[in-house]
Amino acid sequence: MAIELQTKVSVAPTDLKITHESRLLLMGSCFSDAMGERMRNCGFNVLLNPFGTLYNPLSIAECIRRTAGQVDMTADDVVFHNGLWHSWLHHGRFSSHDRNLLLADCTDSMHKLHLFMKQPMTVVFTFGTAYVFRHGGRVVSNCHKLPASLFERTRLNVDEIVEVWHPMLREFASCGHNVVFTVSPIRHMANGAHGNQVSKATLLLAVERLCEEGWAEYFPAYEIVLDELRDYRFYADDMTHPSQLAEEIVWQRFQETYMSSETIERSAKYQKLSRMKKHRPLHTDSAEYEQYMKKLAELEEAVKVNG
């Protein structure tokens, strides 16, 4: 009998299938960024974190709610600190020296998401932490390095998360959207090892409740990294983020779960095409460059034909 050196995590069977005709929205923690970039490189139609990286379930829900209701940005949504204007709804990559530019960029992100949500899509929500920061009573997406004394830090409970997300999932189902939840395997060690575990457990219990009525399903990225890849060789140098290899393994398991063999094969061609386009030959007047461009054109044609 062969010795098993890993605890293989089983993934529940699903009827949901993703193809290159699917429209994909990914929102959540930086783990969703890693998966979303792979989807882009594989030729999928992806809207990735339109508000920037978001970590807690209430902030993600608020961004969806504001977008669906077409609620404009107001003066209460921005703050000035350290020479920059920041949005309480958005990641720091939106911050700007110019208040009007910040508002324009944030409004544009909401508009893009609003348009994307008008047609059926598959959404992958990745929850990162159950800890939230409240400023003036509201949960903010990002503290933007303002003094900690300005915020109240609390941990959400399962009921709080379910109460906000339950009606949203019902609305998504009525619009023909498919929803997949994941919990980020990235450990938030600022809360301590125990605090991180309690936070992740809260998210897992909330997602389990939200999937009970069949309006959403769960993909076990968290379990694959924490149980199946239970070794520090699968972590980056900070020992909290999954390594490139770990991310690739999770991506392969996601493909196996939600994609046909034909879609996976087409994805591989897109991925090769993406790598080739990023390559910059040194000598564009050489025979080698001509051969490279010929191969690039052939691969582009092959992807179109298979489409």
SEROZA-410310 format. One line per field, with one value per residue: residue in three letters; z, y, x of N, C-alpha, C in turn. Coordinates in steps of 0.05 Angstrom, whole numbers, m for minus. Layout:
BEGIN
rest	[ala / ...]
n_up	[Z / ...]
n_north	[Y / ...]
n_east	[X / ...]
ca_up	[Z / ...]
ca_north	[Y / ...]
ca_east	[X / ...]
c_up	[Z / ...]
c_north	[Y / ...]
c_east	[X / ...]
//
This chain:
BEGIN
rest	[met / ala / ile / glu / leu / gln / thr / lys / val / ser / val / ala / pro / thr / asp / leu / lys / ile / thr / his / glu / ser / arg / leu / leu / leu / met / gly / ser / cys / phe / ser / asp / ala / met / gly / glu / arg / met / arg / asn / cys / gly / phe / asn / val / leu / leu / asn / pro / phe / gly / thr / leu / tyr / asn / pro / leu / ser / ile / ala / glu / cys / ile / arg / arg / thr / ala / gly / gln / val / asp / met / thr / ala / asp / asp / val / val / phe / his / asn / gly / leu / trp / his / ser / trp / leu / his / his / gly / arg / phe / ser / ser / his / asp / arg / asn / leu / leu / leu / ala / asp / cys / thr / asp / ser / met / his / lys / leu / his / leu / phe / met / lys / gln / pro / met / thr / val / val / phe / thr / phe / gly / thr / ala / tyr / val / phe / arg / his / gly / gly / arg / val / val / ser / asn / cys / his / lys / leu / pro / ala / ser / leu / phe / glu / arg / thr / arg / leu / asn / val / asp / glu / ile / val / glu / val / trp / his / pro / met / leu / arg / glu / phe / ala / ser / cys / gly / his / asn / val / val / phe / thr / val / ser / pro / ile / arg / his / met / ala / asn / gly / ala / his / gly / asn / gln / val / ser / lys / ala / thr / leu / leu / leu / ala / val / glu / arg / leu / cys / glu / glu / gly / trp / ala / glu / tyr / phe / pro / ala / tyr / glu / ile / val / leu / asp / glu / leu / arg / asp / tyr / arg / phe / tyr / ala / asp / asp / met / thr / his / pro / ser / gln / leu / ala / glu / glu / ile / val / trp / gln / arg / phe / gln / glu / thr / tyr / met / ser / ser / glu / thr / ile / glu / arg / ser / ala / lys / tyr / gln / lys / leu / ser / arg / met / lys / lys / his / arg / pro / leu / his / thr / asp / ser / ala / glu / tyr / glu / gln / tyr / met / lys / lys / leu / ala / glu / leu / glu / glu / ala / val / lys / val / asn / gly]
n_up	[0 / m18 / 15 / 40 / 40 / 47 / 69 / 34 / 10 / m2 / m53 / m58 / m105 / m162 / m201 / m226 / m279 / m308 / m365 / m422 / m440 / m396 / m348 / m300 / m234 / m184 / m116 / m56 / m10 / m15 / m34 / m72 / m111 / m129 / m152 / m189 / m225 / m249 / m275 / m312 / m343 / m366 / m403 / m389 / m380 / m336 / m280 / m233 / m165 / m163 / m126 / m104 / m60 / m11 / 55 / 98 / 109 / 114 / 91 / 38 / 26 / 33 / m9 / m53 / m43 / m45 / m98 / m127 / m113 / m135 / m105 / m95 / m83 / m25 / 16 / 66 / 55 / 45 / 67 / 91 / 97 / 116 / 70 / 29 / m3 / 17 / 7 / 46 / 29 / m8 / m30 / m15 / m63 / m92 / m70 / m71 / m85 / m102 / m89 / m122 / m164 / m137 / m122 / m174 / m194 / m158 / m165 / m218 / m212 / m185 / m224 / m264 / m239 / m231 / m283 / m298 / m265 / m288 / m322 / m322 / m281 / m254 / m188 / m146 / m80 / m32 / 33 / 82 / 136 / 200 / 232 / 242 / 230 / 258 / 244 / 269 / 278 / 230 / 190 / 161 / 99 / 96 / 137 / 123 / 148 / 188 / 256 / 306 / 349 / 330 / 314 / 327 / 342 / 327 / 329 / 282 / 291 / 274 / 263 / 251 / 201 / 169 / 170 / 140 / 90 / 73 / 50 / 5 / m24 / m39 / m74 / m113 / m133 / m157 / m199 / m232 / m220 / m204 / m144 / m110 / m51 / m18 / 34 / 54 / 55 / 76 / 133 / 186 / 226 / 259 / 295 / 329 / 336 / 358 / 354 / 299 / 283 / 308 / 281 / 227 / 235 / 247 / 198 / 166 / 190 / 181 / 125 / 115 / 136 / 99 / 52 / 58 / 36 / m17 / m51 / m58 / m62 / m34 / m41 / m22 / m12 / 33 / 65 / 31 / 29 / 84 / 104 / 65 / 41 / 83 / 100 / 108 / 62 / 25 / 33 / 28 / 39 / 84 / 115 / 122 / 77 / 21 / m22 / m90 / m114 / m81 / m91 / m145 / m143 / m116 / m155 / m197 / m173 / m170 / m224 / m239 / m212 / m231 / m286 / m353 / m389 / m439 / m432 / m395 / m426 / m466 / m433 / m419 / m467 / m474 / m430 / m444 / m488 / m463 / m433 / m474 / m498 / m459 / m461 / m482 / m537 / m551 / m600 / m653 / m706 / m722 / m746 / m708 / m681 / m720 / m724 / m673 / m674 / m712 / m687 / m645 / m673 / m694 / m647 / m627 / m667 / m660 / m610 / m622 / m658 / m627 / m594]
n_north	[m24 / 44 / 99 / 153 / 221 / 267 / 301 / 294 / 340 / 338 / 363 / 388 / 361 / 397 / 431 / 477 / 508 / 537 / 574 / 602 / 638 / 656 / 707 / 737 / 758 / 778 / 790 / 813 / 791 / 795 / 745 / 735 / 769 / 742 / 695 / 718 / 744 / 700 / 679 / 720 / 717 / 669 / 680 / 692 / 730 / 777 / 816 / 845 / 857 / 912 / 955 / 953 / 915 / 882 / 863 / 847 / 817 / 854 / 902 / 887 / 874 / 924 / 954 / 928 / 937 / 994 / 1002 / 973 / 1002 / 1050 / 1092 / 1152 / 1175 / 1212 / 1270 / 1248 / 1200 / 1205 / 1222 / 1264 / 1255 / 1255 / 1284 / 1263 / 1247 / 1200 / 1143 / 1115 / 1070 / 1046 / 1014 / 1033 / 1043 / 1077 / 1126 / 1197 / 1260 / 1297 / 1314 / 1314 / 1281 / 1233 / 1224 / 1219 / 1173 / 1135 / 1136 / 1119 / 1066 / 1045 / 1051 / 1017 / 967 / 968 / 965 / 916 / 881 / 879 / 838 / 765 / 731 / 699 / 700 / 705 / 709 / 727 / 721 / 752 / 766 / 768 / 810 / 879 / 950 / 1006 / 1071 / 1127 / 1098 / 1070 / 1014 / 1010 / 1001 / 1007 / 1031 / 1068 / 1083 / 1120 / 1147 / 1096 / 1107 / 1131 / 1093 / 1039 / 974 / 912 / 844 / 811 / 773 / 709 / 714 / 769 / 773 / 737 / 761 / 807 / 787 / 749 / 769 / 794 / 751 / 726 / 765 / 764 / 712 / 718 / 749 / 716 / 706 / 668 / 646 / 638 / 623 / 635 / 626 / 663 / 634 / 662 / 681 / 724 / 749 / 792 / 791 / 752 / 682 / 651 / 688 / 695 / 643 / 641 / 682 / 662 / 617 / 639 / 663 / 617 / 589 / 626 / 627 / 574 / 574 / 611 / 583 / 544 / 548 / 540 / 582 / 596 / 569 / 534 / 538 / 502 / 532 / 551 / 504 / 471 / 495 / 500 / 448 / 406 / 425 / 427 / 451 / 489 / 499 / 512 / 564 / 636 / 680 / 710 / 675 / 673 / 684 / 645 / 609 / 619 / 568 / 542 / 574 / 562 / 508 / 511 / 539 / 501 / 462 / 490 / 497 / 443 / 433 / 468 / 473 / 446 / 396 / 415 / 470 / 479 / 464 / 503 / 547 / 539 / 549 / 603 / 622 / 610 / 643 / 693 / 695 / 696 / 745 / 780 / 774 / 806 / 811 / 822 / 836 / 860 / 856 / 808 / 739 / 704 / 734 / 741 / 688 / 682 / 718 / 694 / 646 / 668 / 691 / 644 / 618 / 655 / 650 / 597 / 598 / 630 / 597 / 552 / 577]
n_east	[17 / 11 / 42 / 8 / 24 / m3 / m63 / m116 / m161 / m228 / m271 / m335 / m383 / m409 / m458 / m447 / m414 / m358 / m341 / m306 / m342 / m367 / m382 / m344 / m339 / m296 / m288 / m257 / m208 / m134 / m122 / m161 / m144 / m99 / m121 / m155 / m121 / m97 / m142 / m151 / m104 / m114 / m152 / m205 / m266 / m262 / m279 / m243 / m238 / m263 / m266 / m217 / m174 / m211 / m227 / m263 / m329 / m372 / m356 / m349 / m402 / m426 / m404 / m426 / m480 / m484 / m469 / m508 / m553 / m541 / m519 / m490 / m422 / m406 / m389 / m381 / m358 / m304 / m237 / m185 / m116 / m48 / m32 / m62 / m125 / m173 / m217 / m269 / m293 / m261 / m199 / m130 / m104 / m135 / m128 / m113 / m79 / m114 / m178 / m224 / m207 / m201 / m255 / m277 / m250 / m267 / m323 / m324 / m307 / m351 / m390 / m372 / m377 / m432 / m453 / m432 / m460 / m509 / m520 / m526 / m478 / m420 / m400 / m345 / m334 / m287 / m275 / m234 / m224 / m257 / m253 / m266 / m261 / m289 / m311 / m337 / m382 / m392 / m372 / m310 / m274 / m219 / m168 / m130 / m82 / m94 / m95 / m100 / m132 / m177 / m213 / m258 / m246 / m273 / m297 / m336 / m396 / m426 / m482 / m487 / m460 / m490 / m540 / m533 / m517 / m554 / m605 / m581 / m559 / m607 / m627 / m587 / m594 / m644 / m631 / m604 / m551 / m492 / m462 / m401 / m369 / m308 / m258 / m204 / m139 / m98 / m64 / m81 / m41 / m36 / m76 / m60 / m46 / m88 / m131 / m134 / m151 / m201 / m227 / m226 / m256 / m306 / m319 / m322 / m365 / m406 / m408 / m423 / m475 / m498 / m497 / m535 / m587 / m580 / m568 / m517 / m450 / m393 / m323 / m267 / m216 / m188 / m183 / m154 / m104 / m90 / m96 / m86 / m39 / m1 / 51 / 110 / 138 / 101 / 90 / 100 / 157 / 142 / 115 / 60 / 29 / 6 / 50 / 73 / 70 / 32 / m13 / m20 / m33 / m83 / m111 / m110 / m142 / m190 / m201 / m208 / m255 / m294 / m291 / m292 / m254 / m242 / m246 / m205 / m161 / m163 / m154 / m101 / m75 / m87 / m59 / m6 / m3 / m8 / 40 / 77 / 65 / 82 / 135 / 195 / 231 / 301 / 324 / 293 / 300 / 317 / 322 / 304 / 267 / 227 / 210 / 189 / 146 / 115 / 100 / 71 / 27 / 4 / m12 / m49 / m88 / m102 / m127 / m171 / m198 / m211 / m246]
ca_up	[0 / m19 / 38 / 34 / 55 / 48 / 75 / 10 / 15 / m23 / m61 / m64 / m133 / m168 / m228 / m237 / m297 / m318 / m391 / m431 / m445 / m370 / m338 / m273 / m215 / m160 / m96 / m30 / 0 / m35 / m46 / m96 / m131 / m141 / m168 / m211 / m245 / m264 / m293 / m334 / m360 / m380 / m423 / m380 / m377 / m306 / m266 / m209 / m143 / m173 / m104 / m92 / m42 / 12 / 73 / 115 / 95 / 114 / 72 / 11 / 22 / 30 / m36 / m71 / m38 / m55 / m127 / m137 / m108 / m148 / m84 / m102 / m63 / m11 / 33 / 88 / 45 / 41 / 90 / 83 / 117 / 105 / 43 / 9 / 1 / 17 / 8 / 67 / 15 / m27 / m22 / m16 / m90 / m103 / m56 / m89 / m75 / m113 / m79 / m145 / m178 / m120 / m125 / m201 / m197 / m141 / m179 / m241 / m203 / m179 / m249 / m278 / m226 / m236 / m310 / m299 / m251 / m302 / m336 / m305 / m277 / m232 / m169 / m125 / m58 / m14 / 59 / 94 / 165 / 213 / 248 / 228 / 243 / 256 / 247 / 271 / 277 / 205 / 184 / 138 / 84 / 100 / 157 / 110 / 167 / 207 / 283 / 316 / 369 / 316 / 306 / 346 / 329 / 338 / 312 / 275 / 297 / 251 / 257 / 237 / 173 / 155 / 168 / 118 / 65 / 65 / 29 / m19 / m40 / m51 / m97 / m133 / m146 / m174 / m223 / m247 / m214 / m188 / m123 / m97 / m29 / m8 / 56 / 47 / 71 / 87 / 162 / 196 / 251 / 277 / 315 / 344 / 324 / 366 / 343 / 271 / 281 / 315 / 258 / 204 / 242 / 245 / 170 / 156 / 200 / 167 / 97 / 116 / 139 / 75 / 31 / 65 / 19 / m45 / m67 / m61 / m55 / m21 / m51 / 2 / m15 / 59 / 74 / 14 / 37 / 112 / 111 / 44 / 36 / 110 / 101 / 103 / 34 / 9 / 41 / 20 / 60 / 109 / 129 / 125 / 50 / 6 / m42 / m118 / m119 / m67 / m106 / m170 / m136 / m111 / m181 / m211 / m161 / m178 / m252 / m240 / m200 / m245 / m315 / m369 / m399 / m462 / m421 / m383 / m448 / m478 / m414 / m421 / m491 / m467 / m411 / m459 / m504 / m445 / m427 / m498 / m503 / m439 / m468 / m499 / m550 / m552 / m627 / m669 / m734 / m726 / m755 / m684 / m675 / m740 / m716 / m649 / m682 / m727 / m666 / m631 / m690 / m695 / m622 / m626 / m685 / m647 / m588 / m634 / m671 / m605 / m582]
ca_north	[0 / 69 / 116 / 180 / 242 / 291 / 297 / 304 / 354 / 333 / 386 / 379 / 363 / 420 / 434 / 502 / 505 / 563 / 573 / 628 / 655 / 665 / 733 / 731 / 780 / 770 / 811 / 804 / 795 / 794 / 719 / 737 / 781 / 722 / 678 / 734 / 748 / 675 / 678 / 739 / 706 / 646 / 689 / 696 / 757 / 781 / 842 / 838 / 876 / 940 / 974 / 946 / 893 / 885 / 840 / 837 / 813 / 877 / 922 / 877 / 877 / 953 / 963 / 916 / 951 / 1021 / 1001 / 965 / 1024 / 1074 / 1112 / 1167 / 1182 / 1238 / 1280 / 1229 / 1176 / 1211 / 1234 / 1274 / 1247 / 1253 / 1296 / 1248 / 1241 / 1171 / 1134 / 1095 / 1047 / 1036 / 1008 / 1056 / 1049 / 1099 / 1151 / 1217 / 1287 / 1313 / 1303 / 1310 / 1258 / 1210 / 1219 / 1210 / 1146 / 1117 / 1135 / 1103 / 1038 / 1037 / 1050 / 992 / 945 / 969 / 955 / 887 / 866 / 879 / 812 / 742 / 728 / 682 / 717 / 692 / 726 / 716 / 734 / 749 / 768 / 775 / 834 / 903 / 975 / 1025 / 1100 / 1141 / 1078 / 1055 / 996 / 1020 / 981 / 1011 / 1052 / 1087 / 1091 / 1140 / 1138 / 1075 / 1118 / 1141 / 1070 / 1018 / 949 / 891 / 820 / 805 / 746 / 695 / 725 / 795 / 768 / 725 / 781 / 826 / 774 / 732 / 782 / 799 / 726 / 722 / 783 / 754 / 689 / 727 / 761 / 695 / 705 / 646 / 656 / 619 / 635 / 623 / 640 / 666 / 619 / 680 / 684 / 752 / 745 / 816 / 783 / 730 / 657 / 644 / 707 / 688 / 619 / 648 / 698 / 645 / 599 / 656 / 665 / 590 / 583 / 644 / 617 / 549 / 583 / 625 / 563 / 524 / 549 / 534 / 607 / 599 / 545 / 539 / 525 / 500 / 542 / 552 / 477 / 459 / 506 / 494 / 419 / 390 / 436 / 434 / 451 / 517 / 502 / 523 / 592 / 656 / 686 / 721 / 652 / 676 / 683 / 621 / 613 / 617 / 540 / 537 / 588 / 548 / 483 / 518 / 546 / 476 / 449 / 506 / 490 / 416 / 433 / 485 / 475 / 422 / 391 / 433 / 497 / 478 / 463 / 530 / 565 / 535 / 563 / 632 / 627 / 611 / 668 / 715 / 695 / 704 / 774 / 794 / 772 / 828 / 803 / 844 / 843 / 857 / 854 / 782 / 716 / 693 / 751 / 734 / 662 / 687 / 731 / 673 / 628 / 684 / 693 / 617 / 613 / 672 / 638 / 572 / 605 / 639 / 574 / 536 / 592]
ca_east	[0 / 27 / 39 / m2 / 38 / m20 / m91 / m130 / m186 / m248 / m287 / m363 / m390 / m425 / m469 / m438 / m392 / m347 / m329 / m295 / m364 / m376 / m374 / m334 / m333 / m282 / m285 / m249 / m181 / m113 / m123 / m178 / m127 / m81 / m137 / m166 / m100 / m95 / m165 / m146 / m83 / m125 / m170 / m232 / m277 / m261 / m278 / m228 / m236 / m266 / m262 / m192 / m175 / m228 / m221 / m284 / m354 / m390 / m346 / m355 / m431 / m433 / m396 / m446 / m506 / m482 / m468 / m534 / m572 / m530 / m516 / m466 / m403 / m412 / m367 / m377 / m344 / m276 / m223 / m158 / m96 / m21 / m30 / m78 / m153 / m179 / m245 / m274 / m303 / m242 / m171 / m112 / m95 / m151 / m122 / m102 / m75 / m136 / m204 / m242 / m197 / m209 / m284 / m282 / m241 / m285 / m348 / m320 / m306 / m378 / m404 / m363 / m390 / m461 / m457 / m425 / m480 / m535 / m523 / m519 / m449 / m411 / m385 / m329 / m328 / m267 / m273 / m207 / m224 / m282 / m248 / m273 / m255 / m312 / m304 / m362 / m404 / m393 / m350 / m294 / m259 / m191 / m162 / m112 / m61 / m102 / m90 / m117 / m151 / m201 / m229 / m266 / m241 / m289 / m299 / m363 / m405 / m438 / m508 / m483 / m453 / m512 / m562 / m527 / m513 / m576 / m622 / m565 / m558 / m633 / m629 / m569 / m606 / m666 / m619 / m590 / m522 / m482 / m444 / m383 / m354 / m283 / m246 / m176 / m121 / m77 / m68 / m79 / m27 / m38 / m96 / m50 / m53 / m115 / m150 / m137 / m167 / m229 / m237 / m231 / m279 / m330 / m325 / m330 / m392 / m424 / m411 / m438 / m503 / m506 / m499 / m555 / m611 / m574 / m563 / m488 / m435 / m367 / m299 / m250 / m188 / m176 / m176 / m133 / m78 / m84 / m95 / m73 / m12 / 7 / 80 / 119 / 148 / 79 / 85 / 120 / 177 / 130 / 103 / 31 / 17 / 12 / 71 / 63 / 63 / 7 / m35 / m24 / m47 / m110 / m122 / m115 / m166 / m213 / m206 / m219 / m282 / m314 / m286 / m290 / m227 / m239 / m241 / m178 / m142 / m163 / m141 / m72 / m66 / m88 / m37 / 19 / m4 / m3 / 69 / 91 / 61 / 97 / 164 / 205 / 256 / 320 / 331 / 269 / 307 / 330 / 306 / 292 / 243 / 207 / 199 / 173 / 121 / 99 / 89 / 51 / 4 / m8 / m25 / m73 / m108 / m111 / m145 / m196 / m211 / m222 / m267]
c_up	[0 / 5 / 29 / 52 / 56 / 56 / 52 / 17 / m8 / m28 / m69 / m94 / m138 / m196 / m242 / m255 / m308 / m345 / m399 / m440 / m419 / m364 / m308 / m258 / m191 / m141 / m70 / m25 / m22 / m47 / m71 / m118 / m145 / m159 / m193 / m233 / m261 / m284 / m317 / m354 / m376 / m399 / m415 / m377 / m347 / m299 / m238 / m189 / m153 / m152 / m93 / m73 / m17 / 29 / 89 / 100 / 93 / 94 / 43 / 6 / 18 / 2 / m56 / m67 / m49 / m86 / m138 / m135 / m121 / m129 / m89 / m78 / m51 / 5 / 56 / 81 / 42 / 65 / 79 / 105 / 103 / 76 / 22 / 17 / m2 / 18 / 30 / 54 / m1 / m15 / m27 / m44 / m104 / m92 / m75 / m75 / m82 / m105 / m103 / m161 / m163 / m124 / m153 / m205 / m181 / m154 / m204 / m234 / m197 / m204 / m264 / m266 / m231 / m263 / m312 / m286 / m265 / m317 / m317 / m304 / m256 / m214 / m150 / m104 / m39 / 11 / 71 / 124 / 176 / 230 / 230 / 244 / 237 / 261 / 247 / 269 / 252 / 202 / 159 / 125 / 90 / 119 / 145 / 129 / 184 / 236 / 293 / 335 / 356 / 309 / 330 / 331 / 343 / 319 / 307 / 285 / 272 / 243 / 243 / 208 / 158 / 151 / 145 / 91 / 55 / 45 / 4 / m36 / m53 / m76 / m120 / m148 / m164 / m199 / m240 / m242 / m198 / m168 / m111 / m75 / m25 / 17 / 52 / 66 / 83 / 116 / 170 / 224 / 269 / 299 / 333 / 331 / 332 / 354 / 314 / 267 / 287 / 292 / 235 / 210 / 239 / 215 / 158 / 165 / 186 / 138 / 96 / 119 / 113 / 52 / 35 / 46 / m11 / m63 / m71 / m54 / m45 / m35 / m30 / m2 / 12 / 68 / 57 / 23 / 65 / 119 / 91 / 40 / 63 / 113 / 94 / 76 / 16 / 17 / 31 / 44 / 86 / 125 / 134 / 98 / 36 / m16 / m70 / m124 / m106 / m82 / m132 / m165 / m131 / m137 / m197 / m200 / m168 / m207 / m254 / m230 / m219 / m276 / m328 / m379 / m423 / m453 / m409 / m405 / m462 / m459 / m416 / m445 / m487 / m449 / m425 / m476 / m487 / m438 / m451 / m503 / m483 / m445 / m487 / m512 / m553 / m581 / m646 / m699 / m741 / m736 / m731 / m677 / m694 / m733 / m692 / m656 / m697 / m707 / m651 / m647 / m692 / m670 / m619 / m643 / m673 / m625 / m599 / m645 / m649 / m591 / m596]
c_north	[25 / 86 / 144 / 201 / 268 / 282 / 310 / 316 / 349 / 359 / 376 / 381 / 386 / 419 / 459 / 498 / 533 / 558 / 600 / 647 / 666 / 693 / 730 / 756 / 768 / 793 / 799 / 809 / 791 / 766 / 719 / 750 / 760 / 703 / 693 / 739 / 723 / 672 / 697 / 728 / 682 / 654 / 693 / 725 / 763 / 810 / 836 / 861 / 905 / 961 / 971 / 924 / 900 / 860 / 829 / 835 / 837 / 898 / 913 / 881 / 906 / 963 / 952 / 932 / 979 / 1022 / 994 / 987 / 1050 / 1097 / 1126 / 1171 / 1209 / 1246 / 1262 / 1204 / 1180 / 1224 / 1243 / 1267 / 1244 / 1263 / 1283 / 1247 / 1211 / 1166 / 1113 / 1069 / 1032 / 1030 / 1033 / 1062 / 1070 / 1126 / 1171 / 1244 / 1305 / 1300 / 1297 / 1285 / 1232 / 1203 / 1208 / 1181 / 1126 / 1114 / 1118 / 1073 / 1028 / 1034 / 1024 / 968 / 944 / 958 / 925 / 870 / 865 / 853 / 789 / 738 / 707 / 699 / 699 / 712 / 713 / 733 / 730 / 749 / 776 / 800 / 859 / 927 / 994 / 1053 / 1115 / 1122 / 1061 / 1037 / 1007 / 998 / 982 / 1034 / 1074 / 1099 / 1115 / 1130 / 1117 / 1085 / 1127 / 1118 / 1053 / 992 / 926 / 867 / 814 / 777 / 734 / 708 / 752 / 792 / 757 / 744 / 800 / 811 / 758 / 745 / 789 / 775 / 720 / 740 / 774 / 730 / 697 / 740 / 741 / 694 / 680 / 657 / 633 / 634 / 620 / 639 / 640 / 650 / 636 / 685 / 714 / 750 / 769 / 810 / 761 / 704 / 648 / 662 / 702 / 664 / 625 / 664 / 680 / 626 / 614 / 658 / 639 / 583 / 601 / 635 / 592 / 556 / 595 / 605 / 544 / 524 / 546 / 559 / 612 / 572 / 553 / 524 / 526 / 508 / 542 / 524 / 465 / 469 / 497 / 465 / 403 / 399 / 445 / 433 / 479 / 520 / 513 / 551 / 610 / 662 / 697 / 699 / 654 / 675 / 657 / 628 / 612 / 588 / 533 / 549 / 573 / 522 / 489 / 525 / 521 / 462 / 463 / 499 / 462 / 415 / 446 / 486 / 447 / 419 / 409 / 461 / 499 / 479 / 491 / 550 / 563 / 549 / 594 / 639 / 628 / 636 / 692 / 718 / 704 / 734 / 791 / 794 / 794 / 820 / 827 / 854 / 838 / 854 / 827 / 761 / 703 / 708 / 744 / 707 / 665 / 699 / 712 / 655 / 642 / 686 / 666 / 611 / 630 / 660 / 613 / 577 / 614 / 615 / 557 / 550 / 589]
c_east	[18 / 21 / 30 / 11 / 22 / m48 / m106 / m157 / m205 / m264 / m314 / m369 / m409 / m435 / m460 / m413 / m384 / m334 / m317 / m317 / m376 / m366 / m368 / m328 / m320 / m279 / m276 / m220 / m160 / m111 / m140 / m162 / m110 / m97 / m148 / m146 / m95 / m118 / m161 / m125 / m93 / m148 / m199 / m240 / m281 / m262 / m267 / m227 / m239 / m262 / m234 / m196 / m192 / m226 / m245 / m311 / m372 / m382 / m353 / m385 / m439 / m426 / m417 / m472 / m505 / m482 / m495 / m555 / m564 / m529 / m489 / m447 / m410 / m387 / m361 / m361 / m314 / m264 / m195 / m138 / m69 / m18 / m46 / m108 / m158 / m209 / m248 / m284 / m282 / m214 / m154 / m102 / m112 / m144 / m108 / m98 / m99 / m162 / m222 / m233 / m204 / m238 / m290 / m274 / m259 / m312 / m347 / m320 / m334 / m395 / m397 / m377 / m420 / m468 / m452 / m447 / m507 / m540 / m515 / m488 / m444 / m393 / m370 / m322 / m308 / m266 / m246 / m207 / m251 / m278 / m254 / m265 / m279 / m302 / m331 / m386 / m405 / m368 / m336 / m279 / m229 / m186 / m143 / m91 / m68 / m97 / m110 / m138 / m177 / m221 / m236 / m263 / m257 / m288 / m329 / m370 / m420 / m465 / m506 / m477 / m476 / m535 / m558 / m528 / m537 / m595 / m607 / m563 / m585 / m636 / m611 / m581 / m629 / m656 / m604 / m560 / m515 / m462 / m428 / m368 / m328 / m274 / m216 / m158 / m98 / m83 / m63 / m67 / m27 / m58 / m85 / m59 / m81 / m136 / m155 / m155 / m196 / m242 / m244 / m255 / m305 / m338 / m335 / m358 / m413 / m429 / m427 / m468 / m514 / m510 / m522 / m579 / m605 / m569 / m533 / m475 / m407 / m345 / m278 / m220 / m173 / m166 / m154 / m106 / m71 / m81 / m80 / m44 / 0 / 37 / 90 / 132 / 126 / 72 / 107 / 138 / 166 / 116 / 73 / 17 / 24 / 33 / 57 / 55 / 36 / m17 / m41 / m39 / m77 / m124 / m128 / m140 / m191 / m221 / m219 / m248 / m302 / m311 / m284 / m261 / m221 / m232 / m213 / m157 / m140 / m150 / m111 / m60 / m66 / m64 / m10 / 20 / 3 / 27 / 85 / 89 / 77 / 127 / 172 / 232 / 275 / 325 / 307 / 275 / 320 / 311 / 291 / 266 / 220 / 194 / 181 / 146 / 103 / 85 / 66 / 25 / m11 / m23 / m50 / m95 / m119 / m131 / m172 / m212 / m225 / m245 / m294]
//
